[in-house]
Amino acid sequence: MYGEVKSPLYPKPYPAAVYEEWELTVPTGYWIQLTFTHLDIEPSDDCYYDSLMKVLWKFCGQANSANGNHPGNQPILAPGSRLHLIFQADESNPGLHNLGFSVFYQAVDVDECAEAGKPGKTDPCAQICLNTLGSYFCSCHHGYDLRADQRTCTHNCHGGEFRELQGTLTSPGYPEPSPHGLQCVYNITVEQGFLITLNFSQDFHIEHIHNHQPSCLYHWLQYIMMYFHLPPVTIPGRAPQKLCGGDSPGLIHTDSHWVLLEYHTDWAGLSRGWRLQYTTQITDCGDPVSLLNGNFTFVSDVRSNQYLSVIEYRCNEPYYSFDKNQAVDLSKFLQLYVGNNDVHQLVKSPSLEVASVHVYPQFNDRPGNSNYDNDVALIKLVHPITFSEDVMPLCLPPRNSQYPTDTLGTVSGFGIKEGSIN
């Protein structure tokens, strides 16, 4: 990566009628620097007779001489990793007193990054250029990824996970227009019991196709309401929604604690981007359902019917109690379901495990008896059940209850009626 070149016979005078060439090379990524320790070549106009030349240079003369073209004492940097030198002298060397030249060459690392700022030079890197020995490499600002060409950058689109109860999301590079070729996924997940609300700013623009359905054909922002499940599933009846155009969607109540946002742009068109704030609020289950001949109390510390609050239902006294003497073993024949009145859907769920069945004492099930009065029993379960909007307690009326005549009532269930099972 370094060396020395001398004229013939140096440090003695060079002979007449001489011609020599040297090919200097250094590794790619370096330039060649020449430092003359001495140069004494017969001077002439334009170094016509004797000279040391390169493609663009021609040297002759002595230091501080009026004639010729002397390189001086400062190093000379030759662009590129190859340099072709030619020394030539005509057939005369008056008095043989010109000593020729001695030049030291070496490989010099070039700062390609600094060179890029000079007129006529192009930047080797789109964003950040880092010089290394013999070369350079490109890097990108935060939020960008280096493309496969190792020179240009593109917005990274990892999106990420957002677990705080509120936050702000924007399209990559916002408020600048969105880059092409994006496929961003933003995952907003908060604790169950909280509901996410999306609030888009008015500065919303995603390319859409006029007079075409669907209009969100090439660029879109899609939000998907998810439900915590293994594997995760979308909320039934809530299909993914695609957004595009120049009108802000404004406020969107997702009614979910888990929302996926997918932002897509193709390799053409223009989307100026979007910005949104998301907030959360705890689920309000509304007022607890009241009971006839019963009431409820709050068991949890929270005295409102919010997510994870616990209430306990109780029927008014006196309670109907189990009579152990009236217990019958029907557990082998009895299948018990709750939570649905569609038999076809009901039987798809597991049957509740029955501990015992206690028939009302005055029920008469002797053969030939067509009186179904007192046809009621209490069923004791092996495991307690949790009430929900589909499973609620039914409190039987108090003793000696009187009901006004001509009052419309509803009875549900099935049993034996007019000789057939309904």
Beta strands, then each sheet from edge to edge (+ up, - down):
strand 1: 2-6
strand 2: 18-25
strand 3: 30-40
strand 4: 51-53
strand 5: 58-59
strand 6: 76-78
strand 7: 82-89
strand 8: 100-109
strand 9: 128-132
strand 10: 135-139
strand 11: 144-146
strand 12: 153-155
strand 13: 160-162
strand 14: 167-170
strand 15: 183-189
strand 16: 194-200
strand 17: 220-227
strand 18: 233-234
strand 19: 241-243
strand 20: 251-253
strand 21: 258-264
strand 22: 275-282
strand 23: 294-298
strand 24: 311-315
strand 25: 327-328
strand 26: 354-359
strand 27: 377-381
strand 28: 416-417
strand 29: 420-421
sheet 1: 1+ 8- 3+ 6-
sheet 2: 2+ 7- 4+ 5-
sheet 3: 9+ 10-
sheet 4: 11+ 12-
sheet 5: 13+ 15+ 21- 17+ 18-
sheet 6: 13+ 15+ 21- 17+ 19-
sheet 7: 14+ 22- 16+ 20-
sheet 8: 23+ 24-
sheet 9: 25+ 26- 27+
sheet 10: 28+ 29-
end
